Amino acid sequence: MRKTSDFDHDWNDVTIFEKLPVRKVAKKAKKHDDSWKQKRKALRRAKQVMQEITHA
């Protein structure tokens, strides 16, 4: 099988690409608010600790 050069490149051709500025954007706020999970977990943990103290 003969190797064909589908990509004929001129090695002397130097193409300069324009550097585009990269803007760092602040992260978007989460659409879904899961803060209630943290509060519920903290309340359950507090209840568990209280039960361990009172029943120990």
PDBQT receptor file of N, H, CA, C and O in Angstrom, charges set to zero:
ATOM      1  N   MET A   1       0.847  -1.189   0.000  1.00  0.00    +0.000 N 
ATOM      2  CA  MET A   1       0.000   0.000   0.000  1.00  0.00    +0.000 C 
ATOM      3  C   MET A   1       0.885   1.242   0.000  1.00  0.00    +0.000 C 
ATOM      4  O   MET A   1       1.770   1.399   0.841  1.00  0.00    +0.000 OA
ATOM      5  N   ARG A   2       0.625   2.102  -0.949  1.00  0.00    +0.000 N 
ATOM      6  H   ARG A   2      -0.094   1.974  -1.632  1.00  0.00    +0.000 HD
ATOM      7  CA  ARG A   2       1.438   3.309  -1.087  1.00  0.00    +0.000 C 
ATOM      8  C   ARG A   2       0.940   4.412  -0.156  1.00  0.00    +0.000 C 
ATOM      9  O   ARG A   2      -0.262   4.661  -0.059  1.00  0.00    +0.000 OA
ATOM     10  N   LYS A   3       1.858   5.053   0.511  1.00  0.00    +0.000 N 
ATOM     11  H   LYS A   3       2.834   4.850   0.433  1.00  0.00    +0.000 HD
ATOM     12  CA  LYS A   3       1.497   6.128   1.432  1.00  0.00    +0.000 C 
ATOM     13  C   LYS A   3       1.209   7.394   0.630  1.00  0.00    +0.000 C 
ATOM     14  O   LYS A   3       2.062   7.870  -0.119  1.00  0.00    +0.000 OA
ATOM     15  N   THR A   4       0.019   7.928   0.788  1.00  0.00    +0.000 N 
ATOM     16  H   THR A   4      -0.674   7.542   1.396  1.00  0.00    +0.000 HD
ATOM     17  CA  THR A   4      -0.326   9.160   0.061  1.00  0.00    +0.000 C 
ATOM     18  C   THR A   4      -0.293  10.327   1.029  1.00  0.00    +0.000 C 
ATOM     19  O   THR A   4      -0.632  10.186   2.204  1.00  0.00    +0.000 OA
ATOM     20  N   SER A   5       0.109  11.454   0.533  1.00  0.00    +0.000 N 
ATOM     21  H   SER A   5       0.383  11.568  -0.422  1.00  0.00    +0.000 HD
ATOM     22  CA  SER A   5       0.156  12.639   1.385  1.00  0.00    +0.000 C 
ATOM     23  C   SER A   5      -1.128  13.444   1.158  1.00  0.00    +0.000 C 
ATOM     24  O   SER A   5      -1.206  14.305   0.282  1.00  0.00    +0.000 OA
ATOM     25  N   ASP A   6      -2.125  13.129   1.979  1.00  0.00    +0.000 N 
ATOM     26  H   ASP A   6      -2.062  12.429   2.691  1.00  0.00    +0.000 HD
ATOM     27  CA  ASP A   6      -3.381  13.882   1.882  1.00  0.00    +0.000 C 
ATOM     28  C   ASP A   6      -3.189  15.304   2.394  1.00  0.00    +0.000 C 
ATOM     29  O   ASP A   6      -3.877  16.240   1.987  1.00  0.00    +0.000 OA
ATOM     30  N   PHE A   7      -2.225  15.427   3.305  1.00  0.00    +0.000 N 
ATOM     31  H   PHE A   7      -1.666  14.667   3.636  1.00  0.00    +0.000 HD
ATOM     32  CA  PHE A   7      -1.990  16.731   3.913  1.00  0.00    +0.000 C 
ATOM     33  C   PHE A   7      -0.695  17.283   3.342  1.00  0.00    +0.000 C 
ATOM     34  O   PHE A   7       0.396  16.910   3.774  1.00  0.00    +0.000 OA
ATOM     35  N   ASP A   8      -0.826  18.166   2.375  1.00  0.00    +0.000 N 
ATOM     36  H   ASP A   8      -1.712  18.468   2.024  1.00  0.00    +0.000 HD
ATOM     37  CA  ASP A   8       0.352  18.761   1.751  1.00  0.00    +0.000 C 
ATOM     38  C   ASP A   8       0.654  20.057   2.489  1.00  0.00    +0.000 C 
ATOM     39  O   ASP A   8      -0.052  21.053   2.334  1.00  0.00    +0.000 OA
ATOM     40  N   HIS A   9       1.699  20.031   3.286  1.00  0.00    +0.000 N 
ATOM     41  H   HIS A   9       2.273  19.222   3.412  1.00  0.00    +0.000 HD
ATOM     42  CA  HIS A   9       2.005  21.173   4.143  1.00  0.00    +0.000 C 
ATOM     43  C   HIS A   9       3.240  21.917   3.663  1.00  0.00    +0.000 C 
ATOM     44  O   HIS A   9       4.267  21.319   3.341  1.00  0.00    +0.000 OA
ATOM     45  N   ASP A  10       3.115  23.228   3.624  1.00  0.00    +0.000 N 
ATOM     46  H   ASP A  10       2.281  23.714   3.885  1.00  0.00    +0.000 HD
ATOM     47  CA  ASP A  10       4.273  24.061   3.312  1.00  0.00    +0.000 C 
ATOM     48  C   ASP A  10       4.965  24.378   4.636  1.00  0.00    +0.000 C 
ATOM     49  O   ASP A  10       4.489  25.204   5.415  1.00  0.00    +0.000 OA
ATOM     50  N   TRP A  11       6.087  23.715   4.880  1.00  0.00    +0.000 N 
ATOM     51  H   TRP A  11       6.473  23.044   4.247  1.00  0.00    +0.000 HD
ATOM     52  CA  TRP A  11       6.757  23.859   6.173  1.00  0.00    +0.000 C 
ATOM     53  C   TRP A  11       7.348  25.246   6.369  1.00  0.00    +0.000 C 
ATOM     54  O   TRP A  11       7.716  25.598   7.490  1.00  0.00    +0.000 OA
ATOM     55  N   ASN A  12       7.448  26.030   5.327  1.00  0.00    +0.000 N 
ATOM     56  H   ASN A  12       7.150  25.744   4.417  1.00  0.00    +0.000 HD
ATOM     57  CA  ASN A  12       7.966  27.389   5.467  1.00  0.00    +0.000 C 
ATOM     58  C   ASN A  12       6.852  28.387   5.798  1.00  0.00    +0.000 C 
ATOM     59  O   ASN A  12       7.117  29.554   6.087  1.00  0.00    +0.000 OA
ATOM     60  N   ASP A  13       5.607  27.913   5.751  1.00  0.00    +0.000 N 
ATOM     61  H   ASP A  13       5.392  26.965   5.516  1.00  0.00    +0.000 HD
ATOM     62  CA  ASP A  13       4.480  28.798   6.029  1.00  0.00    +0.000 C 
ATOM     63  C   ASP A  13       4.323  28.957   7.538  1.00  0.00    +0.000 C 
ATOM     64  O   ASP A  13       4.079  27.984   8.252  1.00  0.00    +0.000 OA
ATOM     65  N   VAL A  14       4.462  30.180   8.010  1.00  0.00    +0.000 N 
ATOM     66  H   VAL A  14       4.659  30.971   7.429  1.00  0.00    +0.000 HD
ATOM     67  CA  VAL A  14       4.297  30.448   9.437  1.00  0.00    +0.000 C 
ATOM     68  C   VAL A  14       3.016  31.254   9.609  1.00  0.00    +0.000 C 
ATOM     69  O   VAL A  14       2.940  32.420   9.223  1.00  0.00    +0.000 OA
ATOM     70  N   THR A  15       2.031  30.620  10.186  1.00  0.00    +0.000 N 
ATOM     71  H   THR A  15       2.092  29.673  10.500  1.00  0.00    +0.000 HD
ATOM     72  CA  THR A  15       0.757  31.305  10.405  1.00  0.00    +0.000 C 
ATOM     73  C   THR A  15       0.705  31.782  11.853  1.00  0.00    +0.000 C 
ATOM     74  O   THR A  15       0.897  31.001  12.785  1.00  0.00    +0.000 OA
ATOM     75  N   ILE A  16       0.449  33.050  12.022  1.00  0.00    +0.000 N 
ATOM     76  H   ILE A  16       0.294  33.684  11.265  1.00  0.00    +0.000 HD
ATOM     77  CA  ILE A  16       0.380  33.617  13.372  1.00  0.00    +0.000 C 
ATOM     78  C   ILE A  16      -1.089  33.825  13.726  1.00  0.00    +0.000 C 
ATOM     79  O   ILE A  16      -1.834  34.493  13.009  1.00  0.00    +0.000 OA
ATOM     80  N   PHE A  17      -1.479  33.236  14.848  1.00  0.00    +0.000 N 
ATOM     81  H   PHE A  17      -0.873  32.693  15.430  1.00  0.00    +0.000 HD
ATOM     82  CA  PHE A  17      -2.860  33.372  15.297  1.00  0.00    +0.000 C 
ATOM     83  C   PHE A  17      -2.964  34.506  16.295  1.00  0.00    +0.000 C 
ATOM     84  O   PHE A  17      -2.075  34.725  17.118  1.00  0.00    +0.000 OA
ATOM     85  N   GLU A  18      -4.066  35.216  16.200  1.00  0.00    +0.000 N 
ATOM     86  H   GLU A  18      -4.788  35.038  15.532  1.00  0.00    +0.000 HD
ATOM     87  CA  GLU A  18      -4.292  36.323  17.120  1.00  0.00    +0.000 C 
ATOM     88  C   GLU A  18      -4.671  35.767  18.492  1.00  0.00    +0.000 C 
ATOM     89  O   GLU A  18      -5.546  34.908  18.598  1.00  0.00    +0.000 OA
ATOM     90  N   LYS A  19      -4.017  36.252  19.530  1.00  0.00    +0.000 N 
ATOM     91  H   LYS A  19      -3.306  36.950  19.444  1.00  0.00    +0.000 HD
ATOM     92  CA  LYS A  19      -4.330  35.802  20.881  1.00  0.00    +0.000 C 
ATOM     93  C   LYS A  19      -5.554  36.559  21.377  1.00  0.00    +0.000 C 
ATOM     94  O   LYS A  19      -5.554  37.788  21.441  1.00  0.00    +0.000 OA
ATOM     95  N   LEU A  20      -6.580  35.825  21.720  1.00  0.00    +0.000 N 
ATOM     96  H   LEU A  20      -6.580  34.826  21.667  1.00  0.00    +0.000 HD
ATOM     97  CA  LEU A  20      -7.793  36.453  22.221  1.00  0.00    +0.000 C 
ATOM     98  C   LEU A  20      -7.720  36.568  23.732  1.00  0.00    +0.000 C 
ATOM     99  O   LEU A  20      -7.221  35.660  24.396  1.00  0.00    +0.000 OA
ATOM    100  N   PRO A  21      -8.209  37.671  24.287  1.00  0.00    +0.000 N 
ATOM    101  CA  PRO A  21      -8.166  37.822  25.743  1.00  0.00    +0.000 C 
ATOM    102  C   PRO A  21      -9.116  36.827  26.412  1.00  0.00    +0.000 C 
ATOM    103  O   PRO A  21     -10.236  36.608  25.950  1.00  0.00    +0.000 OA
ATOM    104  N   VAL A  22      -8.650  36.238  27.494  1.00  0.00    +0.000 N 
ATOM    105  H   VAL A  22      -7.740  36.416  27.869  1.00  0.00    +0.000 HD
ATOM    106  CA  VAL A  22      -9.471  35.291  28.234  1.00  0.00    +0.000 C 
ATOM    107  C   VAL A  22     -10.008  36.007  29.466  1.00  0.00    +0.000 C 
ATOM    108  O   VAL A  22      -9.259  36.447  30.338  1.00  0.00    +0.000 OA
ATOM    109  N   ARG A  23     -11.330  36.106  29.505  1.00  0.00    +0.000 N 
ATOM    110  H   ARG A  23     -11.939  35.748  28.797  1.00  0.00    +0.000 HD
ATOM    111  CA  ARG A  23     -11.942  36.784  30.644  1.00  0.00    +0.000 C 
ATOM    112  C   ARG A  23     -12.336  35.754  31.674  1.00  0.00    +0.000 C 
ATOM    113  O   ARG A  23     -13.097  34.833  31.379  1.00  0.00    +0.000 OA
ATOM    114  N   LYS A  24     -11.823  35.902  32.883  1.00  0.00    +0.000 N 
ATOM    115  H   LYS A  24     -11.205  36.650  33.123  1.00  0.00    +0.000 HD
ATOM    116  CA  LYS A  24     -12.179  34.985  33.954  1.00  0.00    +0.000 C 
ATOM    117  C   LYS A  24     -13.470  35.487  34.588  1.00  0.00    +0.000 C 
ATOM    118  O   LYS A  24     -13.509  36.555  35.198  1.00  0.00    +0.000 OA
ATOM    119  N   VAL A  25     -14.503  34.707  34.431  1.00  0.00    +0.000 N 
ATOM    120  H   VAL A  25     -14.471  33.839  33.935  1.00  0.00    +0.000 HD
ATOM    121  CA  VAL A  25     -15.820  35.104  34.921  1.00  0.00    +0.000 C 
ATOM    122  C   VAL A  25     -16.074  34.422  36.252  1.00  0.00    +0.000 C 
ATOM    123  O   VAL A  25     -15.723  33.258  36.442  1.00  0.00    +0.000 OA
ATOM    124  N   ALA A  26     -16.678  35.146  37.159  1.00  0.00    +0.000 N 
ATOM    125  H   ALA A  26     -16.963  36.092  37.005  1.00  0.00    +0.000 HD
ATOM    126  CA  ALA A  26     -17.020  34.567  38.459  1.00  0.00    +0.000 C 
ATOM    127  C   ALA A  26     -17.997  33.423  38.247  1.00  0.00    +0.000 C 
ATOM    128  O   ALA A  26     -18.838  33.460  37.349  1.00  0.00    +0.000 OA
ATOM    129  N   LYS A  27     -17.869  32.404  39.092  1.00  0.00    +0.000 N 
ATOM    130  H   LYS A  27     -17.186  32.374  39.821  1.00  0.00    +0.000 HD
ATOM    131  CA  LYS A  27     -18.749  31.246  38.958  1.00  0.00    +0.000 C 
ATOM    132  C   LYS A  27     -20.192  31.653  39.208  1.00  0.00    +0.000 C 
ATOM    133  O   LYS A  27     -20.496  32.449  40.095  1.00  0.00    +0.000 OA
ATOM    134  N   LYS A  28     -21.068  31.078  38.392  1.00  0.00    +0.000 N 
ATOM    135  H   LYS A  28     -20.821  30.431  37.671  1.00  0.00    +0.000 HD
ATOM    136  CA  LYS A  28     -22.481  31.385  38.530  1.00  0.00    +0.000 C 
ATOM    137  C   LYS A  28     -23.022  30.722  39.785  1.00  0.00    +0.000 C 
ATOM    138  O   LYS A  28     -22.565  29.649  40.180  1.00  0.00    +0.000 OA
ATOM    139  N   ALA A  29     -23.991  31.363  40.404  1.00  0.00    +0.000 N 
ATOM    140  H   ALA A  29     -24.363  32.235  40.083  1.00  0.00    +0.000 HD
ATOM    141  CA  ALA A  29     -24.610  30.800  41.590  1.00  0.00    +0.000 C 
ATOM    142  C   ALA A  29     -25.350  29.525  41.220  1.00  0.00    +0.000 C 
ATOM    143  O   ALA A  29     -25.890  29.396  40.121  1.00  0.00    +0.000 OA
ATOM    144  N   LYS A  30     -25.362  28.596  42.151  1.00  0.00    +0.000 N 
ATOM    145  H   LYS A  30     -24.923  28.702  43.043  1.00  0.00    +0.000 HD
ATOM    146  CA  LYS A  30     -26.061  27.341  41.896  1.00  0.00    +0.000 C 
ATOM    147  C   LYS A  30     -27.545  27.606  41.742  1.00  0.00    +0.000 C 
ATOM    148  O   LYS A  30     -28.136  28.380  42.495  1.00  0.00    +0.000 OA
ATOM    149  N   LYS A  31     -28.133  26.958  40.764  1.00  0.00    +0.000 N 
ATOM    150  H   LYS A  31     -27.654  26.328  40.153  1.00  0.00    +0.000 HD
ATOM    151  CA  LYS A  31     -29.568  27.136  40.550  1.00  0.00    +0.000 C 
ATOM    152  C   LYS A  31     -30.373  26.470  41.654  1.00  0.00    +0.000 C 
ATOM    153  O   LYS A  31     -31.447  26.937  42.033  1.00  0.00    +0.000 OA
ATOM    154  N   HIS A  32     -29.829  25.363  42.164  1.00  0.00    +0.000 N 
ATOM    155  H   HIS A  32     -28.957  24.984  41.856  1.00  0.00    +0.000 HD
ATOM    156  CA  HIS A  32     -30.552  24.601  43.175  1.00  0.00    +0.000 C 
ATOM    157  C   HIS A  32     -29.939  24.853  44.545  1.00  0.00    +0.000 C 
ATOM    158  O   HIS A  32     -28.730  24.703  44.725  1.00  0.00    +0.000 OA
ATOM    159  N   ASP A  33     -30.758  25.231  45.497  1.00  0.00    +0.000 N 
ATOM    160  H   ASP A  33     -31.740  25.353  45.351  1.00  0.00    +0.000 HD
ATOM    161  CA  ASP A  33     -30.272  25.542  46.836  1.00  0.00    +0.000 C 
ATOM    162  C   ASP A  33     -30.397  24.314  47.733  1.00  0.00    +0.000 C 
ATOM    163  O   ASP A  33     -31.505  23.862  48.025  1.00  0.00    +0.000 OA
ATOM    164  N   ASP A  34     -29.263  23.780  48.168  1.00  0.00    +0.000 N 
ATOM    165  H   ASP A  34     -28.364  24.148  47.931  1.00  0.00    +0.000 HD
ATOM    166  CA  ASP A  34     -29.257  22.596  49.021  1.00  0.00    +0.000 C 
ATOM    167  C   ASP A  34     -28.864  22.924  50.453  1.00  0.00    +0.000 C 
ATOM    168  O   ASP A  34     -28.447  22.037  51.198  1.00  0.00    +0.000 OA
ATOM    169  N   SER A  35     -28.991  24.174  50.843  1.00  0.00    +0.000 N 
ATOM    170  H   SER A  35     -29.330  24.894  50.238  1.00  0.00    +0.000 HD
ATOM    171  CA  SER A  35     -28.575  24.545  52.199  1.00  0.00    +0.000 C 
ATOM    172  C   SER A  35     -29.436  23.864  53.261  1.00  0.00    +0.000 C 
ATOM    173  O   SER A  35     -28.983  23.659  54.387  1.00  0.00    +0.000 OA
ATOM    174  N   TRP A  36     -30.680  23.511  52.908  1.00  0.00    +0.000 N 
ATOM    175  H   TRP A  36     -31.048  23.678  51.993  1.00  0.00    +0.000 HD
ATOM    176  CA  TRP A  36     -31.554  22.856  53.881  1.00  0.00    +0.000 C 
ATOM    177  C   TRP A  36     -30.991  21.505  54.298  1.00  0.00    +0.000 C 
ATOM    178  O   TRP A  36     -31.245  21.044  55.410  1.00  0.00    +0.000 OA
ATOM    179  N   LYS A  37     -30.229  20.868  53.416  1.00  0.00    +0.000 N 
ATOM    180  H   LYS A  37     -30.022  21.242  52.512  1.00  0.00    +0.000 HD
ATOM    181  CA  LYS A  37     -29.640  19.571  53.747  1.00  0.00    +0.000 C 
ATOM    182  C   LYS A  37     -28.595  19.727  54.849  1.00  0.00    +0.000 C 
ATOM    183  O   LYS A  37     -28.524  18.914  55.770  1.00  0.00    +0.000 OA
ATOM    184  N   GLN A  38     -27.797  20.768  54.745  1.00  0.00    +0.000 N 
ATOM    185  H   GLN A  38     -27.855  21.429  53.997  1.00  0.00    +0.000 HD
ATOM    186  CA  GLN A  38     -26.765  21.002  55.761  1.00  0.00    +0.000 C 
ATOM    187  C   GLN A  38     -27.399  21.284  57.114  1.00  0.00    +0.000 C 
ATOM    188  O   GLN A  38     -26.936  20.783  58.139  1.00  0.00    +0.000 OA
ATOM    189  N   LYS A  39     -28.458  22.086  57.116  1.00  0.00    +0.000 N 
ATOM    190  H   LYS A  39     -28.833  22.493  56.284  1.00  0.00    +0.000 HD
ATOM    191  CA  LYS A  39     -29.138  22.408  58.379  1.00  0.00    +0.000 C 
ATOM    192  C   LYS A  39     -29.744  21.148  58.987  1.00  0.00    +0.000 C 
ATOM    193  O   LYS A  39     -29.637  20.924  60.193  1.00  0.00    +0.000 OA
ATOM    194  N   ARG A  40     -30.380  20.326  58.152  1.00  0.00    +0.000 N 
ATOM    195  H   ARG A  40     -30.467  20.508  57.173  1.00  0.00    +0.000 HD
ATOM    196  CA  ARG A  40     -31.026  19.108  58.637  1.00  0.00    +0.000 C 
ATOM    197  C   ARG A  40     -29.991  18.141  59.205  1.00  0.00    +0.000 C 
ATOM    198  O   ARG A  40     -30.215  17.511  60.238  1.00  0.00    +0.000 OA
ATOM    199  N   LYS A  41     -28.854  18.034  58.515  1.00  0.00    +0.000 N 
ATOM    200  H   LYS A  41     -28.672  18.546  57.676  1.00  0.00    +0.000 HD
ATOM    201  CA  LYS A  41     -27.800  17.129  58.984  1.00  0.00    +0.000 C 
ATOM    202  C   LYS A  41     -27.258  17.601  60.329  1.00  0.00    +0.000 C 
ATOM    203  O   LYS A  41     -26.998  16.788  61.215  1.00  0.00    +0.000 OA
ATOM    204  N   ALA A  42     -27.086  18.917  60.484  1.00  0.00    +0.000 N 
ATOM    205  H   ALA A  42     -27.297  19.578  59.764  1.00  0.00    +0.000 HD
ATOM    206  CA  ALA A  42     -26.578  19.463  61.739  1.00  0.00    +0.000 C 
ATOM    207  C   ALA A  42     -27.563  19.215  62.874  1.00  0.00    +0.000 C 
ATOM    208  O   ALA A  42     -27.160  18.871  63.985  1.00  0.00    +0.000 OA
ATOM    209  N   LEU A  43     -28.873  19.391  62.594  1.00  0.00    +0.000 N 
ATOM    210  H   LEU A  43     -29.201  19.670  61.692  1.00  0.00    +0.000 HD
ATOM    211  CA  LEU A  43     -29.881  19.151  63.618  1.00  0.00    +0.000 C 
ATOM    212  C   LEU A  43     -29.919  17.677  64.022  1.00  0.00    +0.000 C 
ATOM    213  O   LEU A  43     -30.032  17.363  65.207  1.00  0.00    +0.000 OA
ATOM    214  N   ARG A  44     -29.826  16.785  63.059  1.00  0.00    +0.000 N 
ATOM    215  H   ARG A  44     -29.735  17.040  62.096  1.00  0.00    +0.000 HD
ATOM    216  CA  ARG A  44     -29.838  15.353  63.356  1.00  0.00    +0.000 C 
ATOM    217  C   ARG A  44     -28.614  14.959  64.171  1.00  0.00    +0.000 C 
ATOM    218  O   ARG A  44     -28.708  14.149  65.093  1.00  0.00    +0.000 OA
ATOM    219  N   ARG A  45     -27.475  15.533  63.829  1.00  0.00    +0.000 N 
ATOM    220  H   ARG A  45     -27.399  16.191  63.080  1.00  0.00    +0.000 HD
ATOM    221  CA  ARG A  45     -26.233  15.235  64.571  1.00  0.00    +0.000 C 
ATOM    222  C   ARG A  45     -26.340  15.742  66.007  1.00  0.00    +0.000 C 
ATOM    223  O   ARG A  45     -25.922  15.062  66.944  1.00  0.00    +0.000 OA
ATOM    224  N   ALA A  46     -26.900  16.935  66.173  1.00  0.00    +0.000 N 
ATOM    225  H   ALA A  46     -27.239  17.487  65.411  1.00  0.00    +0.000 HD
ATOM    226  CA  ALA A  46     -27.063  17.497  67.520  1.00  0.00    +0.000 C 
ATOM    227  C   ALA A  46     -27.998  16.615  68.349  1.00  0.00    +0.000 C 
ATOM    228  O   ALA A  46     -27.739  16.352  69.523  1.00  0.00    +0.000 OA
ATOM    229  N   LYS A  47     -29.073  16.166  67.733  1.00  0.00    +0.000 N 
ATOM    230  H   LYS A  47     -29.284  16.379  66.779  1.00  0.00    +0.000 HD
ATOM    231  CA  LYS A  47     -30.024  15.292  68.430  1.00  0.00    +0.000 C 
ATOM    232  C   LYS A  47     -29.350  13.978  68.830  1.00  0.00    +0.000 C 
ATOM    233  O   LYS A  47     -29.557  13.477  69.935  1.00  0.00    +0.000 OA
ATOM    234  N   GLN A  48     -28.559  13.436  67.937  1.00  0.00    +0.000 N 
ATOM    235  H   GLN A  48     -28.391  13.842  67.039  1.00  0.00    +0.000 HD
ATOM    236  CA  GLN A  48     -27.861  12.178  68.209  1.00  0.00    +0.000 C 
ATOM    237  C   GLN A  48     -26.880  12.343  69.373  1.00  0.00    +0.000 C 
ATOM    238  O   GLN A  48     -26.792  11.479  70.245  1.00  0.00    +0.000 OA
ATOM    239  N   VAL A  49     -26.154  13.442  69.378  1.00  0.00    +0.000 N 
ATOM    240  H   VAL A  49     -26.225  14.143  68.669  1.00  0.00    +0.000 HD
ATOM    241  CA  VAL A  49     -25.191  13.705  70.444  1.00  0.00    +0.000 C 
ATOM    242  C   VAL A  49     -25.918  13.857  71.784  1.00  0.00    +0.000 C 
ATOM    243  O   VAL A  49     -25.464  13.336  72.803  1.00  0.00    +0.000 OA
ATOM    244  N   MET A  50     -27.044  14.570  71.780  1.00  0.00    +0.000 N 
ATOM    245  H   MET A  50     -27.413  14.993  70.952  1.00  0.00    +0.000 HD
ATOM    246  CA  MET A  50     -27.814  14.749  73.005  1.00  0.00    +0.000 C 
ATOM    247  C   MET A  50     -28.313  13.408  73.532  1.00  0.00    +0.000 C 
ATOM    248  O   MET A  50     -28.286  13.173  74.740  1.00  0.00    +0.000 OA
ATOM    249  N   GLN A  51     -28.767  12.528  72.646  1.00  0.00    +0.000 N 
ATOM    250  H   GLN A  51     -28.788  12.719  71.664  1.00  0.00    +0.000 HD
ATOM    251  CA  GLN A  51     -29.246  11.211  73.062  1.00  0.00    +0.000 C 
ATOM    252  C   GLN A  51     -28.113  10.370  73.635  1.00  0.00    +0.000 C 
ATOM    253  O   GLN A  51     -28.312   9.634  74.602  1.00  0.00    +0.000 OA
ATOM    254  N   GLU A  52     -26.928  10.475  73.045  1.00  0.00    +0.000 N 
ATOM    255  H   GLU A  52     -26.766  11.073  72.260  1.00  0.00    +0.000 HD
ATOM    256  CA  GLU A  52     -25.778   9.736  73.557  1.00  0.00    +0.000 C 
ATOM    257  C   GLU A  52     -25.420  10.204  74.951  1.00  0.00    +0.000 C 
ATOM    258  O   GLU A  52     -25.050   9.398  75.805  1.00  0.00    +0.000 OA
ATOM    259  N   ILE A  53     -25.529  11.505  75.187  1.00  0.00    +0.000 N 
ATOM    260  H   ILE A  53     -25.830  12.159  74.494  1.00  0.00    +0.000 HD
ATOM    261  CA  ILE A  53     -25.191  12.057  76.511  1.00  0.00    +0.000 C 
ATOM    262  C   ILE A  53     -26.226  11.634  77.544  1.00  0.00    +0.000 C 
ATOM    263  O   ILE A  53     -25.866  11.193  78.636  1.00  0.00    +0.000 OA
ATOM    264  N   THR A  54     -27.506  11.762  77.210  1.00  0.00    +0.000 N 
ATOM    265  H   THR A  54     -27.798  12.119  76.323  1.00  0.00    +0.000 HD
ATOM    266  CA  THR A  54     -28.554  11.492  78.196  1.00  0.00    +0.000 C 
ATOM    267  C   THR A  54     -28.737  10.006  78.468  1.00  0.00    +0.000 C 
ATOM    268  O   THR A  54     -29.115   9.640  79.581  1.00  0.00    +0.000 OA
ATOM    269  N   HIS A  55     -28.484   9.137  77.497  1.00  0.00    +0.000 N 
ATOM    270  H   HIS A  55     -28.177   9.434  76.593  1.00  0.00    +0.000 HD
ATOM    271  CA  HIS A  55     -28.710   7.706  77.690  1.00  0.00    +0.000 C 
ATOM    272  C   HIS A  55     -27.431   6.934  78.001  1.00  0.00    +0.000 C 
ATOM    273  O   HIS A  55     -27.458   5.709  78.126  1.00  0.00    +0.000 OA
ATOM    274  N   ALA A  56     -26.342   7.628  78.123  1.00  0.00    +0.000 N 
ATOM    275  H   ALA A  56     -26.320   8.622  78.021  1.00  0.00    +0.000 HD
ATOM    276  CA  ALA A  56     -25.080   6.918  78.406  1.00  0.00    +0.000 C 
ATOM    277  C   ALA A  56     -24.936   6.620  79.884  1.00  0.00    +0.000 C 
ATOM    278  O   ALA A  56     -23.940   6.030  80.301  1.00  0.00    +0.000 OA
TER     279      ALA A  56
